[in-house]
């Protein structure tokens, strides 16, 4: 259950607002946001909307002195307070639902070494625009929103 996972991860290292582990002694895997609330909790799971301004989030390139290589599915899902996300170049895959349901997310900086974008990664992010997905990057089903607002576009480079 989610509470069991939360209990197990309480002893893991924390840095820069993230809980993480070192995998194989070579790379860092983010487990979640430090202080993250679960949807099954009795308190509010996500921040309330903040007049649509939002904050910029930059995932660190290293944690514990190791490159951040792995991100969990849904890391920023259903967040009403994020307007932009910068992923470090050390990440090769954006997992399923990483930013699913972020209504004011406008900008995303994709990693240079990106190979795959998981299903529903940016689905239900109607204000997201101007992303140029490099050639050769595999995109999962419904990786991007099907209801963009205005002239918002996702550009797949040939």
URGIQUI-V609510 format. One record per residue. N is the residue number from 0. RES is the residue in one letter. SS is DSSP state (H for helix, E for strand, C for the rest). PHI is phi in whole degrees, -180 to 180 (NA if undefined). Layout:
BEGIN
n=N res=RES ss=SS phi=PHI
n=N res=RES ss=SS phi=PHI
END
This chain:
BEGIN
n=0 res=X ss=C phi=NA
n=1 res=X ss=H phi=-61
n=2 res=X ss=H phi=-68
n=3 res=X ss=H phi=-65
n=4 res=X ss=H phi=-63
n=5 res=X ss=H phi=-60
n=6 res=X ss=H phi=-65
n=7 res=X ss=H phi=-65
n=8 res=X ss=H phi=-90
n=9 res=X ss=C phi=-63
n=10 res=X ss=C phi=-92
n=11 res=X ss=C phi=-80
n=12 res=X ss=E phi=-62
n=13 res=X ss=E phi=-131
n=14 res=X ss=E phi=-160
n=15 res=X ss=C phi=59
n=16 res=X ss=C phi=86
n=17 res=X ss=E phi=-123
n=18 res=X ss=E phi=-96
n=19 res=X ss=E phi=-151
n=20 res=X ss=E phi=-132
n=21 res=X ss=E phi=-99
n=22 res=X ss=E phi=-103
n=23 res=X ss=C phi=61
n=24 res=X ss=C phi=72
n=25 res=X ss=C phi=-116
n=26 res=X ss=E phi=-145
n=27 res=X ss=E phi=-97
n=28 res=X ss=E phi=-121
n=29 res=X ss=E phi=-75
n=30 res=X ss=E phi=-96
n=31 res=X ss=E phi=173
n=32 res=X ss=E phi=-87
n=33 res=X ss=C phi=-62
n=34 res=X ss=C phi=85
n=35 res=X ss=C phi=-60
n=36 res=X ss=C phi=-101
n=37 res=X ss=C phi=-100
n=38 res=X ss=C phi=-66
n=39 res=X ss=C phi=-88
n=40 res=X ss=C phi=-74
n=41 res=X ss=C phi=-82
n=42 res=X ss=C phi=-105
n=43 res=X ss=C phi=-62
n=44 res=X ss=C phi=-77
n=45 res=X ss=C phi=-138
n=46 res=X ss=C phi=-63
n=47 res=X ss=C phi=-81
n=48 res=X ss=C phi=-56
n=49 res=X ss=C phi=-122
n=50 res=X ss=C phi=60
n=51 res=X ss=C phi=76
n=52 res=X ss=C phi=-80
n=53 res=X ss=C phi=72
n=54 res=X ss=E phi=-123
n=55 res=X ss=E phi=-91
n=56 res=X ss=E phi=-118
n=57 res=X ss=E phi=-124
n=58 res=X ss=C phi=-73
n=59 res=X ss=C phi=-66
n=60 res=X ss=C phi=-76
n=61 res=X ss=E phi=-135
n=62 res=X ss=E phi=-138
n=63 res=X ss=C phi=62
n=64 res=X ss=C phi=78
n=65 res=X ss=E phi=-117
n=66 res=X ss=E phi=-65
n=67 res=X ss=E phi=-75
n=68 res=X ss=E phi=-119
n=69 res=X ss=E phi=-126
n=70 res=X ss=C phi=-122
n=71 res=X ss=C phi=-83
n=72 res=X ss=C phi=-58
n=73 res=X ss=C phi=69
n=74 res=X ss=C phi=-52
n=75 res=X ss=C phi=-116
n=76 res=X ss=C phi=-62
n=77 res=X ss=C phi=59
n=78 res=X ss=C phi=-96
n=79 res=X ss=C phi=-95
n=80 res=X ss=C phi=-117
n=81 res=X ss=E phi=-112
n=82 res=X ss=E phi=-105
n=83 res=X ss=E phi=-152
n=84 res=X ss=E phi=-135
n=85 res=X ss=E phi=-114
n=86 res=X ss=C phi=-96
n=87 res=X ss=C phi=-71
n=88 res=X ss=C phi=-66
n=89 res=X ss=C phi=-76
n=90 res=X ss=C phi=-91
n=91 res=X ss=C phi=-104
n=92 res=X ss=E phi=-137
n=93 res=X ss=E phi=-100
n=94 res=X ss=C phi=-73
n=95 res=X ss=C phi=-53
n=96 res=X ss=C phi=63
n=97 res=X ss=C phi=-55
n=98 res=X ss=C phi=-127
n=99 res=X ss=C phi=-57
n=100 res=X ss=C phi=70
n=101 res=X ss=C phi=-106
n=102 res=X ss=C phi=-68
n=103 res=X ss=C phi=-110
n=104 res=X ss=C phi=-65
n=105 res=X ss=C phi=-113
n=106 res=X ss=E phi=-133
n=107 res=X ss=E phi=-139
n=108 res=X ss=E phi=-102
n=109 res=X ss=C phi=-79
n=110 res=X ss=C phi=-68
n=111 res=X ss=C phi=-65
n=112 res=X ss=C phi=-95
n=113 res=X ss=C phi=-62
n=114 res=X ss=C phi=-118
n=115 res=X ss=E phi=-150
n=116 res=X ss=E phi=-116
n=117 res=X ss=C phi=-70
n=118 res=X ss=C phi=-61
n=119 res=X ss=C phi=59
n=120 res=X ss=C phi=-56
n=121 res=X ss=E phi=-125
n=122 res=X ss=C phi=-71
n=123 res=X ss=C phi=63
n=124 res=X ss=C phi=-121
n=125 res=X ss=C phi=-65
n=126 res=X ss=C phi=-96
n=127 res=X ss=C phi=-70
n=128 res=X ss=C phi=-152
n=129 res=X ss=C phi=69
n=130 res=X ss=E phi=-88
n=131 res=X ss=E phi=-105
n=132 res=X ss=E phi=-84
n=133 res=X ss=C phi=-63
n=134 res=X ss=C phi=-57
n=135 res=X ss=C phi=89
n=136 res=X ss=C phi=-83
n=137 res=X ss=E phi=-81
n=138 res=X ss=E phi=-115
n=139 res=X ss=C phi=-72
n=140 res=X ss=C phi=-56
n=141 res=X ss=C phi=51
n=142 res=X ss=C phi=-61
n=143 res=X ss=E phi=-121
n=144 res=X ss=C phi=-65
n=145 res=X ss=C phi=-96
n=146 res=X ss=C phi=-130
n=147 res=X ss=C phi=-65
n=148 res=X ss=C phi=-96
n=149 res=X ss=C phi=61
n=150 res=X ss=C phi=-101
n=151 res=X ss=C phi=-62
n=152 res=X ss=C phi=-142
n=153 res=X ss=E phi=-110
n=154 res=X ss=E phi=-109
n=155 res=X ss=E phi=-96
n=156 res=X ss=C phi=-73
n=157 res=X ss=C phi=-72
END
